[in-house]
Structure formats: C-alpha cells, structure tokens
C-alpha cells in the first residue's frame, strides 16, 4: 500500500509538469495553475520529507525552501514563524490571497452567455423531474425542459448542483433558470450554481436567471460573495414589493409576460399574488366552481385585489411553455397542380411563407399545399404555495384560453394543454378547490411534484446512499445513518400520521405522483406522453451489503472485529483474521492514556456529526462543509453551513429528527465568507423560524465574519431569518475579556460606563497578535452597545448548552477567516471529583499558523482541514489550505488527543490520499460520520478497516492517475461528469 501511495504521488507530480507545459492540455483537463507564480516541484519532491522545519526552516540546505527557490514570487508568498519546541520554523502562505487581493492578479472575466443555433425541425424535447429534496423533503424539486440545443431549469433549490453531478446533467448546457418563487426553498442552490458556471473554462459561463421581482433582493444579497459578472443576466418581472408598495391595477399584470420566444419554445409567466379577501372560503370557491358551467370564470373581487400590500416573498409564478405547431406534410402534387416548380419555393411554403405560382397568376399559401398542422405541446408549471394564492389562481382570466372544460363556444378556440406539473405543496393540491381548478384542463396529464412520504425510500443521491450503507454495515457505531430510510422507520416517528394524512393525489384527473427523473416527452410527436424508463429502481440495504461482501469477503470479519473492539474484546490481539497487511493495528494505538476530560463521560454528553467533508463544491460522495455538534438534551451548535446542510441533517436523523435538531440549535458559527461554508444558512434559519412560529423563542445567534452580515441583512429583506448576528472578531479572546470586565456594570443603555466606541482592528489578525504586522489597513468603528447585549445573550445560550466558552481566532486563508474553540464546562462526578470539560477546535480553512496551534493546546478533538495530499504542498500554499501531513503536525504540536481531517478536495471522490505512518491519533472524516465523545479512544483503530472498505476505490483512483498520461498522449477529451476529473477547484474555493 505504501508503494501504491508513493506511485500516486509520483504521477500526481509528474502530471503537474506535463499539464503546466501545455496550456491547451491544462484546459482540456480543467486543471488550473496555482494563483501564484510558483515553480513546479521537482519530481523527487513526492518522496522527500515534508516536516515544517525541514521544508521551510533552512534555506541553505533546502533548495525547495521559500527563501531560496521562490524568491521571484516573494510578493505573494510569505513566511511566518511557527511555534513548537524545536526552534523557529517557517510556514509558507499566500499573503495576497489572505488579504483578498489575489483576484487582481488575473484579468477580469467577461462571463460568456451561450448562443446556440436552434433547429425546430428535428428536435428532441421533454420535461423531466429533477428530484432534489424528494427523499429529504427539504427543498423544492426542479424541472428540466430539454431541447437538443437548449436547456431550461425551473427552480434551483439546495442540492441541485450535486444532483446534476450524480445524474450526469451537464451544467454547462443550461441556458436559463426560472424561479417560481424567490426563497431559500426554491433558490437555495442558485449561488453555488452561478459560481460553478463562472468557473467553467478560461472565460467562465453565465446563465439567464428569471424570477418575480423579489429576485432583486436575492441578487443584492449574493453580491457580498459572488462577482457581479456572474449575475449580470438576472432578470426580474412583476410589481416591486416594498413596505409601502401596493398592487397596481389588476389588469396590468393579468396578461402573460413573455420571456423566451424563439424557434423551439415560447415561455411566458402569469403572476400569482395572495388574495386576502375577507369572507372567502373553500365553500364559497366551490360554489363559484359550480357557476363555471355557465360562465367561463368567476369575476375577481376588485376590493380584494386593489390596494393590497405586497410583501417580499408574496409573489408566485405559473409558467407556460408552448412549443410551436408541427406543420403538415408538404404535398408536391398539389403544388404542381397550382403551377409551382420544384425548388426554393417549396422551402418557403414549408416555413409558412406564401409564394407566387411559376405558371399561374396566383399566390400560393402554405395551407394550399400542406396537410393539417399538429398543435404544439403545452406544459404548465404551477407553484401555488398557500390558499390565498389559490384564490387568485382560481380567478385568473389570463388562463382561460387554456381551459378545455368550459362552454362550447369558448372551447373551440382553447389551447390544448398536454402536461401540468404541480410544484404546489400537497396541503394545497389535495383540497377540493385545487382539484376543481385542475379539472379545467380536461385530459391533460397532471404530475404532482409536492412532497410525499413514500419518496423517502428512494434516495436521489444513490452513490452517497450506497456509500453510507456500506459504512453503516462496517461500523454502525460511527456511521449510524442507514443510507436508506424506510416507511416502517418513519411510522415509528410521532408525527408520521401527519405525513400520511397528506396522502397522494386521488386519481380523478389523470394525476400521478412525480418520481425522480420522470419524463414527459414533447418531441417527437409520436412519443408524446410519460416515460418512466429513467426513474430509479428501489434499492435495498441487503442488496448493497451482499454486493459488498461478495467483492470484499474480509469485510464480514472486519465488521465483527469492530463490534468486538467497541465491547472491549481484545482476544484477537490486534490483527485481523484474513488480511494482516491491511488490518494491522499499529502499537501506537495503545500508547496514549485517556484524557481526564473523558473520564466517566456518557453517550449523551457530546457527539460530532460530520455533515459535509468536501471542499469547493458538492460531489457524489461528499457534500460541502458542515459540522453538527450534538449536545443532546442541551441543544446543538452548527459549525459552518454549506449548501445542502439541511438535506444532510435529514439523511442523518430522518425527516422529523432533523426538524428537532433544527429546533434545538443554540448557535451557528461560520468560519469565512466563501460560499461552500455558508450558503445553506438561509434554509436552516428559515426552517427554524417556521418550526418555532407558534412557540415563544429567542432569535438564533449567528457568529460569522462581517461580510456575512451584509449578506444576511440583504437577504432578510426577502425572507425573515429570525436571527441575531455577532461578528467573529467580537468573540475573540481579547474581545471576550473586554466584555467580561464590563459585564457587571450597569448596561441598561447598552453601553458600559466609561467604555467609548472602540476602533477595533479590522485586519486579518486581532490587535496585538504577532501576525498583525502583515496587515496595516485601517480599522472600522465598533459600537459596544450593539454587540455587548448579543454577547450577553450568547453567554446565556452557551451556559444552557453546558458550554463554558466559544472563542474565535484568526487563521490564514482569506480576509476575516477564523477558527473556533468550543470549551465545555467542568463537571463533577458522583464521587465529587471535578472533571475538566472537553475542548473542540475547528480550524476552518487555513494554512498551518501559530494562532491555530496555540488555540489547539490540549484540545480533546482538533477538526482540521486537509484539502490536499502531501505532494501538493505548493497548491496548498497558493490557495492557503493545508495538506494532510501539515494538519496532523498542527495537532501533534498542540498536543491534541484526537485529530479529525476534513474538507478534502473533490479530486478524491471517496477517500483521500494520506500517509498512514503519521496517522497515529488521526481519523479521516466521511459524510454522516458521527463521533460520540465516549468513542474517541476507539477512533484511530477504525482507520485500517476503512482502508479495507475502500481498497478497490484506491486502485481505481491510481488507474485514473496513470491514465492521465495516456489521455495527454492521445489528446482525449474528458467528460465533464467524470468523477476523477471533476476536482478542479472553482471560484467557490
């Protein structure tokens, strides 16, 4: 195994030279050069030592040291002194990136919009359900409208990007994104999607984003962390909401708004506004339905629509997609009879243009020579979120031309709707009023895409579910999530009856429940209708486990041995039954004693749940950063909250269990402003607000960098997040000491006596820090009256959670990047002995730095990012990340009891590359890994077994590296969906 790892490191380094030598090949494999002009490492670097002192400490003896080999890039690469007992050591980092100035090193991108040549004659077209959130019930499904040369996506909830990776839907082919509403449920995945598109190719791509007028608030919010260039093509429509805004005259927005009208499709929208009419009820509406038999539609009440206050989030949209009619077959005999000779005029007639006869003095019209045309298919996408919106939907006059069950005189001119996709929740669609409205479309196929309980049994991320099932079989103690939730499991939950009561749509109007990847064909006309050939089959845990055992027979013994380890059985004496090479337990596993903080600890004290362990962007097997600190009856704390965090909570704890976890959140802490660490925040906060709306509660405290406050403040104009914000710099050790020294004073006015507004340093490091000299920017005034009350609230929240402190500290990655320390309060055992509390340190994204080492002194657990393998140290420096060995060395220097490595580059799909020789107290993190404080002593023992589980994947990974040179030689094009090639870091990093 050691030889294989070394071989991988060799190829990794060699390939760097080959790709760097050819810019075209670099583009071919989407591998970007570092943002600094670093020299490529020599080939032997893969086999050299990477200790901090040897690599950076002595420039005379080390040709690779920063002070010698990289003098030419000294403006970007800096050195800092490290801690430790072995003297001064130097660690390289990218100063310009840490200052946020690395973007100026590159020319500004002018993101390209795709212009495609459309051919309506021989096109394939269908609508398809993209089942984001169908199994976790946490976000709105998306819908894909597919054409040969164009793609349209409706709604972009969290997890869409990961879904597309899983199912090989190429993001680069998307031309337009339409939002049916603007909220975290329908647009939570939009920021990550825009950033990924902006990172495709050298110039990047942009996409048209359409939505109701609320979209402007989302765009304003995203500007705090997304380049403007990625959002220049956002287009909103409809009345502008605002505190004093009123709905304009009803007729102004009743007519459909046309957005796309080209050779292959016409897409228009009709706005839905909530009708808060007094005295309206479902009974009254049904009475109006009866009157429909004699009247096309009920007349809207002007009093209910005029002068209505329009709030952000009120607008919803019905989208209408109309394909052009199919021209009838051309009849050459009729053309000849009318005196037309074969030639270009045939084509003109086929295109719908009249021509003059060649032999007769007449004009020939297309209807003279073409058979009867076939009307183009029409698809509706309906999002009706509330009963108030349903009242408006029921009365819309602009939809009358599409109703087919009205009076005979009107039905002759109606347009035939083929398919209606209902994005509305089942609480609305199951009402008699809604179903009466559905009946107006006659024989249209209705697809109900609202959440249904049965969908939880079919995971939309099958690769991840399969991996979770395998891990659960091997080590259920660390991987309790089953991978698949069954209805039998859900029936045991207290609120299962509530879900069951929602039921499915009665099969009255041809309605069917949506399934993931269900299609409705539009072209060719002969295939018009439903297609279930792509819908996934039911997967079962026994099937996956049987496949696992047949492929790796040793896994049965490994699972049994792990169970024995957890029950204290040492009879096997540290070696496996079948595979001593891969399953050997190193002697250092028994060397270290138990820290005093773990003495007598129980299983309901603390648990670390790794919800997302990947970097940059979601992949098939790893979601982006999120760590759930479960304090059980005392609540929980979330450290970082990347896109899809809520979905991961649902996969770990179940539908209702996740809701309980969100209800119990005490605080959310965000490390820095990069999108892969915070874009799941709005969805979590919005759900918590909804869950607690009828319960007295306090706003949730969010601690993060001050750029995050700008985003949240702007976003709250769109959706109430029910939170209080606290800048990370107000939770540093120095700030907390200032707060404590004034806490006993009278702060009734919000400002401590004698404490003036302070000018707090706004640089990367806090005042007095030995790194502060690198950043000399002016500070910004901070009013203690603003953050002292929130700090007081935070202290109370922490006390209730059994925590003594939450302390942020600066790290080296980008401006205002932080790590965090969580310290539990001391406790007393039954004998009256005082037991110190545990200490968790989370690094965030960072280079190894003294502040992190100091903060990690004596940590029970250090959770450290390890984005790159050891051979990619230059890449780690350029992007201010850490390698696996650097992360382990930080923990060793600080004397941490256990080290958990996370935030792996997505170039390592399942398991990262690491040198097992220095993993004596370290564990590799996986999504859904749940580490109970009582299990910490066992943590390193599991690593050999995890290697066994992924041994075949390591072999596949090696073959990919070897194939890179083959691909270079043959100039093959790598598919964008290729897992192994999919790493390339985007601007999300």
N, C-alpha and C positions, 0 to 999 in steps of 0.2 A: 504493500500500500504506500510505503514511503517513497519507493521508486516511482510509482504512478503519479503521486503528487508532485514529485520533482520534475517528472516529464511534463506534466501540465504546466508547471511554472516556466519550464524552458520554452515550450511552444507559445505560451502567453507572451513572453518577452520577445521571442523571435518574430511573432506575428506583428508586434508593435512596430518593429523596424520595417517590415515589408509593407504594411499599410501606410506608415508615415512617408515612405518613399514614393508612394503613388497616391496623389490626391484623389484621382478618379476611383481607385480601389477603395480608398477610405470612405468615399461617398457610397460606393457600392455596398459596403457592409455597414454603413451608417455608424462608423466609429469615428468619434470626434477627437481631434487632438486636444491636449490639455489647454486651458485658457492662459497658460503661461508658456513662455518660450523655453521649455526645459529640454536639455539634451536627452535623447533616448538612453535608457540604461544599457550598459554593456550586456552581452549575452550571459556572462558568468555571474551577473548580479542575481540571477534566480537562485544561485547556490551559495551566495555569500550571507554573512551574518547580518541581522537587522536590529541588533540591540541599539538602543538610542545612543549610547556613548560611542560605540564603535562607528556607527554610521555618520554621526554628526559632530562628535566631540573633538576629533583630532584631524584637522585638515592636512597636516603634513603627511600622516600615514594613510590617510583615507582619500583616494582620488575621487571618490564619489561624494565627498562632503560638500555642503552648500558653499562653504567659503572658498573652495578651490574650483571644482568643476562647473559651478554655476554662477560665476562672477558676473557673467553677461546679463543675468536676469535678477540682479540684486535689487532692482527697483520693485520687484514683485515678491520675491521670496525672501522672507526674513527668518532670523534665528532668535530663539529666546532661551533663557536658561531654565533648565528643568530642576526639579527637586531630587531628593534622594540622598543616600549616604555615601555615594561613590564620587562625590565631587561635582563640579559644574558640568552639565551636559546641555547639548543644544538640539532643539527640535525645530524642523523647518515648517513653515506655513506660508500661505499665500496672503500677504498683507493687503493687497488691493481687493481681493475677494472679501476679506474680513471687514474692510472699510466700506464695502458695497460699491467699489469703483471699477470692478473688473468688467462691467458691461461696456465701459468706454474704450476698452481695448479692441473691441470689434466694431465693424461698421454696423450702423443701424439696419435692421431687417425691414424690407418692404414686403410684408407678407402677401403672397400671391393668392388671388382667387382663381379657382379653376374655371376655364372656359372650354366647354365640350361641344363638339359637333353632334347635333341631335338628328336621329333618323327615325321618324314616326312609322315608317312603312313596315319594317321588320324588327320590331322591338319586343322584348320580354318584359313584362311588368307584373308586379304583385305587391300586396301589402302583407307584412309579416309582424307577428307579435314578438317583440324582444322582451323577454320576461323578467326584466330587472325588478327585484323586490317581490316576485310572485311567491317564492318559497319563504321569505322572511317577513313579508307583509309590511315592509318599512318604507317603501318608496313607490312611486307610480311606474307602471310598465311603460316602455317606449314602443313606438310603432315605426317600422321601416317601410317607406314607399320606394320600391326598387324599380329602376329602369336600367337599360343597358349602359347608358352614358350618364345617368344622374341618380343620386341617392338623396332622399329626404328622410329626416328623422323627426318624429313628433315626441317631444318631452325628453329630457336628459337628466333623469334622477341619478342619485348616487349609485355607483357600481356599473354605469353604462360602459365606461371605458374597459373595465375588467371583463365585462360580459362580451364585448366585441373581441377582446383578445382570446377568450375561451372559445368562441364560436367562429373565429377567423373572419370576422366582418371588418374589412379594412377601413380604418378611419380616414385615410387619405382620399377615399372615394366620396365622402359625404360633402354635399354642396350646400344644403340648407338644414337648419334646425328650427323647428317651430315649437313654441311653448303654449300649452293650453291654459296654463296659469303660471304666475311667477311666484314661486315659493320654494322652500327647501325640498319639498316632496317631488316637485316636477323639474327643478333646475339645479339640484344639488351636485350633479356631475358635470355641469357646464364649465366651471373654472378649470378643472383638470383636463377636460376635453380641449378647450381652447389652447391651453399651454402645450399639450401634446402635439396638436396640429401645428402650432407655431414652431415646434422643434423638429418637424419633419423636413429632411433635406437641408440644403445650404441656405435657401431663402425662406423656408417655412411656408406654411399654408394658412389661409384664413377661411372662414366659413360664414355664410349669412345666417344670422340669428334673428328670428322673428318672434314677437310676443306682444301682448297687450301693453298699454302704456306704463304699467308697473315696471317693465323691463328696464327703464331708465334708472330706477333705484338700484337694481342689481348691478348694472353696469358701473354706476358711480361707486358702489361698494367694492367691486372687483378691481378697480383701478389702483387700490392700495397695494396689490401684489401681482397684478397682471399687466404687461405692457399694453399701452393704448393701441399699438398696432394690431394686437390680437382681437380687438373689439371694435374696430372701425366700421365693421359691416353689421352692427346690430341695428335693428330697425323695429321701432315700437309703433303701435297704432291704437286708436281709440281715444276717449276722453282722458284728460290728465287728472289723476286723483290728487287730492290735497285736503288740508284741513277745512278750507273754505270753498272747495270746489263743489259744483252741483252738476248733475247730469244735464247735458244740453237737451234741446228739443228732441222728443222721442224719435222723430223721423230721420234725424241727422245720421244716426249710427245703426238704423234698422237695416239698411241695404248692405249686402255683402261687400267686403273690402277685398279687392283682387290683389294678390301678392305676386303670383307667378302665372304667366300666360304665354306659353311657348308651344312648339310643335307637338310636344308629347303630353303636356298636362296643364290644366288651369287649377290653381289653388287659391281659394278665397276663404274668408272667415266671416263669421257672424258673432258679434259680441253678446255675451250674457251678463246682465247686471242683476244683482239681487233685488227682488221686489219685496219691499217691506210693507205691503198693503195690509191695512187693518181689516180684520174680519175674514181674511182669506183663509181657506182651509182646504183640505183634500176633498171634503164632501162638496164644497162649492165648485171645486175644479172638476170633479166628476160630473156634476150637474152640467157644467159647461161642455163637457165632452159629449153628453147626450145631444146637446144642441148642435154639435158639429155635423150631425147627419143632414141638417138643413142649412147650415152656414159654414163657410169654409173655415173660419177660425173665430174664436171669441174675441171681441173687441177689447183691447187693453184699456185699463183704467188710467186715464191721464193723471189723475190725482196721485196714483201710486207710483208714477214714474217721473213726473216733473218735480224739480227742486229736491231731488233725493241727494243726500250727501254721499259722495263716492269716496270710499277709503281705499288705501293701498291694499291689494290682495283681494278686492271685491270682484274684479273682472275675471271672467272665464270666457272660453272661446269654443265655438263649434267650427271645425274646419271642413271644407267641402273640396274634394279632389275630383275633378272631372277630366276624363280622357277624351280626346277628340273622336268623332264618329269614324267608323270604318267605311270608306267609300265602297259603293257597289262595284261589281265586276264589270270591266270595260267590254263592250260588245262590238268587235270590229265590223260585223255585218251591218249593224245599224249605222255605224259611221260611214261605211261605203255607200249605203243607200242614201245618205244625206250629202254625198258628194265630197267626202273627205278622204284624201290620200294618206297612206301610212307615212308617219314622220313625226316631227317635234310637236305637232298639234295634238297628237294622241296624249302626250305627256301633260300638255296644258289642260286638257279636259280632265285627266285623272287627278290633277291638282286643284280642280274646282274652277277653272277659268274658262269662259266662253271663247270660242274661236269662230272665224268665218269659213264657210264651206269653200273648197277649192273649185268646185264646178257649178255651184248654185249660189244665187244672191241671197243667202240666208245666214243668220247667226246660229251656230250650234251650241247649245248649252249642255253642261255635264249631265243633266237629268235626261237628255235625249239619247245618250249612248251608254249610260251607266245603270247597272241594276240598282235595286233598293239598298240604301245605306243601312248600316247597323249602328244604332246609337252607342256612343262611347260609355264604358262603365263609369259609375259614380260611386265614390266612397265617402262616407261621413265619419268624422272622428268627434265624439261628443264628450265633453267634460262638464258635468253638471254637479257641482260639489255639495250644494245644500238645497233644501226645499224652497228657499227664497229664489234661488236661481231656476228651479224647476218651474215656478210660476211664470217667470219671464220666458223660459223656453216654450212653455205651453202656448203662450200668446204671440210668439214671433210671427209676423206676417211675411217676413222675407223668406221663410222656409216653405211657404205654401206651394210654390211651383214644384216642390219635390214630393209632396204628399200624393199618394195614389188612391186613397180610400175616401176621397171627398166626392162632391157632386159630379155627375157625369159630364156636365158641360166644362167643368174645370179640369177633370181628369184627362180629357183628351189632349190637353197641352202640357201635362205634367211631365217632368223628367223622371225617368225610372232610376231609382237608387238600388244598387246591387248589394252593397255591404255597408253596415253601420257598426262601427267599433265603439263600444261604450267604455270610456275611461272613468265614468262616474262610480262612486262607491256603491256597494251593494245595498246599503241602507236607503239609498235613493232609488236605485233601479228596481228594487223589489216592491216599491209602492205601486198601488193600482193606478195612480195618476201618471207615473212614468211609463208604465206598460201601456196605458191607453195612448200616450203620445207615440210610443213605438209602433202601435198598430197602424198609424197613419202611413207607414212606408210599405204597406201591402206585403209582397212576398220577398222583401229584402232579407238578406242573411244578417242576423244580429250576432255579434261576437261580444260577450260580456267579459271585459278585462279587469273588472273590480276584483279585489282580493277575496279569495275563497279558501277556506280552511284546508280543503283537500290538496291544494297546491304545495303545502309544506313537505309533502312526501317526495316530491321530485325536485332535487336541488338544481338550480340553474348553473351553478359552478361545479360541474361534475368532477373535474380534475381535483379541485380543492377538497370536495366531499370524499373522494376516494382516498386521498392522502390522509384526511382526518380519520377515516375509518381504519386504515392500516395502523396509524399511530395509536388509536384507541385500543386496538387489539393488542399491540405490543406492550403499551404502558398506559393502562387506563388511569393510573394514579396521577400522571402528568398531563394526560390528554383525555379528560372525561367527556368531552363533546363527542357524541356518537357519529357525527358526519351526516346522519340521516335522522330526521325527526319523523316519527310515525303518528298517525291519528290516534293510536292506542295510547301513546305517551301524552298527547295533547288532551285526551279525555280525562286524564288524571288531574289536570290543572283546574283550579277553582272556577275560572271564567270560560271553560270550554263550552259550556252551554250557550254562552253569549255568542261565541263564534258560530256554533252550529245553528243558532237561530237565524243567522243571516242567510244560510242556505244557498241554493242555486236558483238561477232564473227558471221559472216554470216554462216548459217547452210549449208556449202558446203561440208565439210569433216567430217561430223558427230560430229562437235564440239558443246559442251554445256557449258553454264556458270556454274562455280563452285557455290555450295551452302554450307553453313556451315554444317558440319557433313555428307556431301555426301559420299557414299561408292562406291567402285568398287570391287566386290567380285572376289577373285582369287582361293580360295579353299572353299568348294568342287567344283569340276569342273561343276557340274550340276547347280550351282548358278552363274557361271561366268557372270559378267555384272554389270550394275548400280543398286544401291539400294538407294532409297530416303526415306526409312521408318524412318530414324533418323533425317532428315532435319527438322528444327523447323518450325512451322506454324507462319503465320503472327499474331502479337499481336497488339492490338489497345488500345489507352488510354481509350476510353469509356468503353470497356470491363473490364479493370482493375479497373476503378473508380466505376462501377456498383457493382463489387465484393466487393470493399471496403465498399461501403455504405450498402450493404446487411449484411456484417459482423459487421460493427460498425455504426449503424444508426446515432449516435450522431455526426459523422464526418461532416455531412452537416451543422449542426448548428455551429460547430467549425470553419469551413471554412468561414461561413458568419460573425462570430464574429471577426475573424482575419481581414477580409476586413473592418469591421466597425472600428476596432482599428486603422488601417492604415489611415482611413479617419477621424480620430478624433472623432468618435461616441462613447460617453461614456454612452448612455442611459441604457445599460444593467447592469450598476453599478457593474461590476467586477465579476459576477457569470454567469455560463453557464445556458442554458435553461434546460438541461436534467440531467446533471451529476455534481452536486455541489461538490462532493468529489474529483473527478479527475480534475475538471476545475476551482477550486477556485483560484482566484488571490490574493496572499498574500499582506498585506498592505504595506510591504516594497517596492513594485513596484512603489509606488507613492512618496517615501520619498525624493529621490535624485534629485537635480536640474540639469539643463543642463550645461555641461562644457562650458566655454567660447569659446573653440576652435570649437564647433559645432554650434555656433551662426550664423545663416544665411547661413549655409552650403548647397550646392546644390547637386543634384544627379549625377552630372558629375565631382565631386571632387575626390572621392576615393571609391573603393569597394574591399572588401576582399573576394576572392573566394577560398574556401577550396576544392582543387582538390583531396587530399588524406588525410584521417584522421585515418588510421590504422597504426599499428606498425609491425615490423619484416618482414612480407611477405604479399602479397596481399590476400584478401579473396573475397568471393562472393559479399559482400556489401561494403567493404572499401578497397580502394587502399592505397598504402604506401605514405609517407609524401610528400606533395607539397602544397604550398600556393601561389596563384597568386594575387599580389597587383595591381589592375587595376586602373591606373591613367587617363584612358580615352584618351583624345587627347594628353596628355603629355607622353604617353607610359605606361610601366608596369615594375614591378620587380617581380622576382620569388624567393621565399624563400624555399629552398630545392627542390629537383627534383628527386623523386624516380621513379622507373621503371613504365612506363605507363603514365607518366605525359602528354605527347603529346596526347595520346588517350583520357585522361580526358578533356584536352582542347577542343578536337574535340566534345566530348559529351556535353560540356557546351556551346560552342559558335558556333557549326556547323563546317563543313569541311573548308569552306573559312574563317569563323570568327576566327577560331583557327590560320590559317595562318597569318591573320592580327595581331593577338595577338603576335605571334612569331616575326613577323617583327618589332613590336613596343617595344620589350624587351629592357630595358635600362641596366639592370644588373641582374645577377643571383648570389644569395648568398647561400652557402652551410654550414650547421652547423657543420658537422663532417663526418668522413670517412666511417661510417657504410653504407652498400650497400642500405638499404631501404631509404636512403636520397639523393643518387646522381646517381644511375645507369640509370636514364632517361636523364641525362645531354647530353650525346653524341648525342642522337637522336634529341634533341631540337636544339643543336648547328649546327648539320649537315643540318637540315631543314632550319634554318635561313640563313646559307651560300648559300644554293641553291635558296632560295626565293629572296635574295638580290644580286645574282651574276651579274646582269646587272644594278645594281643601286649603285652609289657611297655611301659608308658607312664606318663606323669605326668598328673594331673588337669589339665584345661584351666583357664586363668586367665580369669575373667570380671571385668572392671572396669566398675563402674557406680555409680549413686547408692545411698545406703544403704537407701532404701526397696526397691530391687530385691533386696537381700539378704534382707529379710523375706519377700518372695515366694518366692525360691529355697529358703530354709531350710524354709518351709512345704511347698513343692512336693516337696522331696526326701523327705518322709515317704511320698509316693505313688510316686515313681519316682527311682531313683538317677541323678543327673546327672553324677557323676564330675567335679566342678569345684572350684576354689578361688575365693573371692570377694575382691575388693580394691575398697575404696571409692575413688571418683574423687578425693576430697579427699586421699587418700594418694598420689596420682600428680600432684599439682600441683607446680609448680616449687619452692615452699618446702619441701614435704614431701620431695621427692626430694633436695634439698640436705641436709636433716637426716639422711636415710638415708645419703647418701654420706659425710657427715662422721663417721659412726659405723661405716661398713661394715668398716673394718679392725680394729675392736675384737673382742674375744672375745665372740661372741654365742651361745655354746653353750647358755646358758639361755634364749635367745630374747629377752633384754633387754640392750641395750648398757649397759656400766658407767657409772654416773653419770647415766643417762638415765631420768628419772622418767616415770611415766604422765602424758602431756600432756593438757591440756584444749584440744582442738582446736576452733576456731571452727566452729559448725555452721550459720552463716548462708549466704546465697546466695553470698557472696564470701569469699575466703580472707583470713586475718589480714593487715592492713597494706594491703590493696587500697583504692584511693581511693573505691571504691563501698561499702565496708563500713559506712559511717555510716548507710546506709539501713536496715540490718537489725541490730537490737540484741538479738537473742534470745540466751539463754544457750547455751553450748556443751555438748558431751557428752564424757565422758572417753574417750580412745582409748589403748589399751594397745599400745605399740610392739612388744611381744613377739608380738602377734598378726599385725600387718601387715608387720613388717620381714622375717620369713622369706619371706612371699609376694612382697614387693618384690624380694628377692634372687632368687627363682625367676623373676620377671618379667624381671629384668635378664638372666639367663641365656638365657631364651627369646628375648628381643629380639636378643641377640648372635648366637644361632644363625640368626636370620632376617635378619641383616645390618643390623639397625637400631641406631641409637645411643640413641634415646630415644622414649618415649611419654609425653607430658605433657598432662594435663587442665587446663583453665582454665575459670573460671565465666563463664556467659553469662546473658542476661536473658530468661527465658521463664517458668519456674515454679521452685519451690524445688528446689535441688540440680540445676539444669540445667547441663550442661557442653559445651564444645567440646574438641577434641583436636588435638595436633600429633604427627605421625609424622615422625621425622628419620632418614634413612638414614645409615649410617656412611660416612665418607670412603673413597675407593678410590684406587688407584694404577694409572695406565695403563701400557702397555708401555714407554713411554719413561721411566718412573719419576716422572712428574709426579703430584702429589697433586690429586685431583679431589674437590671437596666433595660430600657426599651430598645427594640431593633432599629436599624438605620438603613434606609434605602436611598441610594444615589443614582440618579438618571442623568446621563451625560448630555442628552440631546445630540445634535450634530456638532462634531468638533474635531480638531486636531488634539493630540495629547498636549496638555498645558498644566502649568503649576497650580492654577486655581482649582482645576478638576482633581488633581492628586490630593491637594490639601483638603478639599471638601470630602473626599472619599476615605479619609483616615478612619480606620476602624469600622468601615461600613460592613453591615451584615450582608448586603447584596449591592453590587455595583452593576447596573444595567448600562452597558457601553455600546455605542455604535461601532460597527466593524464593516464598513461599506465595501472595502477592497481586500483582496488577498495580499499576502506579504510581498509578492513580486510586483505589485502595482503601487509601490510607495510613492513614486513620482506623481501618479494620478491622484493619490490621496492628498499629497501636498498641494497640488494645483487646485483642488476643489475643497480643500480644508476639511477632509474627512480622515478617518483612521483605518489602518489595516488591522487584521485580526491580532497579530502579534503585538502591535502597539497598544491595542485595547487591553490585552492581557497584562502587558507590562505596567500599565497605569494601575490596574488592580493589585498587582504584586507590590508595587512601590507603596501603595496606600495601605496595604495590609488588609484588603477586603477579604471577607470569609468566602464569598461566592461571587463569581462573575458570570453575567448572562450577556452574550453577544447578540446584537440585533441590528436592524437597519442595513440588511445586506443588499448589495447591488443586484438588480434583477437579471444580471448576466448569469447568476447562479440560481437556476429555477427552483431547485428543491433543497439542496444542501450546499453551503459554501465550501470553498477550498480552505483548509486550515492545516496547520502542522500540529499533529496530536501530541508532540513531545512537550509542548508548553501549555497543555490544557488541563493541568492537574486539579484546578478548582473551578473550572470553567464549563459552561454548557452553551450549546448552540440553540438559539430560540427558533421556534416554529409558530406559525399562526395557531391559535386556540390552545397553546401550551399554558397550563395552569399550575403554578408552583406554590404549594402551600408552605407556610413558614416551617411547619413541622417536618416537611420533606426536604429541606435544604441540605441536611447532611448526605442525603442519597443522590443529590443532583449529578455530580460528576460520574457516578457509577453508570448512569444511563447512556452516556455518550458512546461507548463501544457498541451497544445494542442498536442505537440509532444509525451508526455507520453500517451495521449489518443490514438494516432495513433498506438503506439507500445505496447499497453496494452496486446494484445494476445501473442505477442512475449516475453514479460516479463514472462507470465505464462508458455510458453514453456521452457524458459530458466530455470525457477525454477524446472520444472519437470525433466530436464536433471540432475540438481544437485542432486535431490532426487534419480534419477536412478543410480547415481554413486555407491551408497552403494549396490543397487541391483545387479549391474554388478559385483562388487567386490565379493559379496557372491556367485553368480552363475558362476564366472570366465568366463564371456562372453568376446569375442574379439570385440573390437571397430573397425569398418571400418575406414580406413584412410581418407575417404572422408566425414566422419561425421562432420557436421558444428560445433556442440557444442564441440566436442573433438579436433577440429583442431587447438586449440590455440598453443599449446606448442611451446614456443619460440625456434627458431633455432639460428644458429650462426649468422644469419642476425641481431639479436638484439644486 
